[in-house]
């Protein structure tokens, strides 16, 4: 009986001592696997790269508002295929009361080839006093595929280059350049031919025919009631235009004396008749002379006879 009591006392004392030590010692840290803890999310972009390209690993940690998250235990040496380039961190508060979020962005360069997994990540949560309240070991299961277009032992980082616009080969542009050049040449040749044809047509037009046609129209207007003074003014313009185009002299803007001087130098046939018509027109226009219809008809007939009897300029020897 005494032995049993002694054993019972010894066991009770041992239990009490164990409980005292258990409560006195700090609580051991909990290591939770990533997939088991919903507060940590990891995304990786892109999922397929070339040797030496970079990937971006984004770690989002949701925690209590008074907690602070940090990333520790990142050991790229455990995965020689990865090389840490940069690490950025950002904090924010969620709309849910009493909760916050930490965002870590890691730029990693990948080497090797084939299917690669991220190195282990450890997220440590501390309270406002700096004591560790939770420790999360995240072993990513997101694979990244590395295409080895070169030697898999290469360790040189691929430079970051902006996207380049595709260049158009010159042999594709050359036909359009030649086409535009050909169109320009054709247009210039057509313009030259048209200008030459217009010039030739203008040279082949007989000023005498034009003048006679105008005189016939003027006679019709006179018979329709046109005043004789207006008829003489129009007759003067027709004669001056004929003289300028046929004999190549300045007649439209010249006075009668200047026309008389130029015609006399050229020895024009019908010189007296031409000057008589021009002087009659000047008397009607400037001296107020009032001819009748019959006199006007005679002047028109005389002008038509003068124009019909005029020799071509090339036969006269004073053409251009």
PyMOL commands that set and color helices and strands:
alter all, ss='L'
color gray80, all
select helices_A, chain A and resi 2-24+34-36+76-78+170-204+207-223+228-247+256-266+271-286+293-309+313-316
alter helices_A, ss='H'
color red, helices_A
select strands_A, chain A and resi 31-33+40-45+48-50+54-64+68-72+82-93+99-110+114-117+121-126+132-138+143-147
alter strands_A, ss='S'
color yellow, strands_A
deselect
rebuild
show_as cartoon
